[in-house]
Amino acid sequence: MEFLSWERIRLPLLFRNLEIASMRTPTKADLDAHERLKAELRIRGTSLAQISRELGVSDSALTLVGKRMCRSKRIEEALALAVGMPPEALFPADQEEGANMT
């Protein structure tokens, strides 16, 4: 049986913290846009949770993209399709870049 050393536990935690530090902080406008997005999804009979299951990603991933904290072209396109808007209108490119997700 192999025991985990402190180094094997500590290093992934350090790298995880670096990823979190690279996310941008959402503005009030970002949070308001996220709430409008959720409302529009409810009107159309879907939710962030349902879209996350369809994409095979976590609910948190959609929330991070919806709040403009991270960027993911695949998630942005799925959200835009769900609300009937072009991705460029829902997630303008001129916004400050957040961490990119695959």
C-alpha positions in Angstrom: 0.0 0.0 0.0 1.4 3.4 -1.0 1.0 6.3 1.4 0.5 9.8 0.0 3.3 12.2 0.9 2.7 15.8 1.9 4.4 16.9 -1.4 2.0 14.9 -3.5 -1.0 16.5 -1.7 0.4 20.0 -1.5 1.5 20.6 -5.1 -1.9 20.1 -6.7 -3.4 22.4 -4.2 -0.8 25.1 -5.0 -1.6 24.7 -8.8 -5.3 24.8 -8.1 -4.9 28.1 -6.2 -2.9 29.6 -9.1 -5.8 28.8 -11.5 -8.3 30.5 -9.1 -6.1 33.5 -8.9 -6.2 34.0 -12.7 -10.0 34.3 -12.8 -11.4 37.8 -13.2 -13.6 39.3 -10.6 -17.2 39.8 -11.9 -18.6 43.3 -12.0 -22.1 44.2 -10.9 -22.9 44.4 -14.7 -21.6 40.8 -15.1 -23.7 39.6 -12.2 -26.8 41.3 -13.5 -26.2 39.8 -16.9 -25.9 36.4 -15.3 -29.2 36.8 -13.5 -30.9 37.9 -16.8 -29.4 34.9 -18.5 -30.8 32.5 -15.9 -34.2 34.2 -16.2 -34.2 33.9 -19.9 -33.3 30.2 -19.6 -36.2 29.7 -17.2 -38.6 31.4 -19.7 -37.4 29.1 -22.4 -37.9 26.0 -20.2 -34.3 25.1 -19.4 -31.6 25.9 -16.8 -27.9 26.1 -16.3 -28.0 22.6 -14.7 -29.7 21.1 -17.7 -27.3 22.6 -20.1 -24.3 21.5 -18.0 -25.6 17.9 -18.1 -26.0 18.1 -21.9 -22.5 19.4 -22.2 -21.0 17.0 -19.7 -19.5 19.8 -17.5 -20.1 20.9 -14.0 -22.8 23.4 -13.0 -19.9 25.5 -11.6 -18.3 25.7 -15.1 -21.5 27.3 -16.5 -21.8 29.7 -13.6 -18.2 30.8 -14.0 -18.7 31.5 -17.7 -22.1 33.1 -17.1 -20.6 35.5 -14.6 -17.8 36.2 -17.1 -15.1 35.0 -14.7 -13.8 32.4 -17.2 -14.1 32.0 -20.9 -15.1 28.8 -22.8 -16.1 29.0 -26.4 -18.1 25.8 -26.2 -20.1 26.8 -23.1 -20.6 30.4 -24.5 -22.0 28.9 -27.7 -24.3 26.5 -25.9 -25.7 29.3 -23.6 -26.2 31.6 -26.6 -28.0 28.9 -28.5 -30.3 28.2 -25.6 -31.4 31.9 -25.4 -31.5 32.4 -29.1 -28.7 35.0 -29.4 -25.4 35.0 -31.2 -22.5 34.3 -28.8 -20.8 37.6 -29.6 -23.9 39.5 -28.3 -24.2 37.5 -25.1 -20.4 37.4 -24.4 -18.8 40.5 -26.0 -15.1 40.0 -27.0 -14.2 43.5 -25.8 -14.6 42.4 -22.1 -11.6 41.8 -20.0 -10.4 38.2 -20.5 -10.9 35.7 -17.7 -9.2 32.4 -17.4 -9.9 30.1 -20.4 -11.6 26.8 -19.8 -11.5 24.0 -22.4 
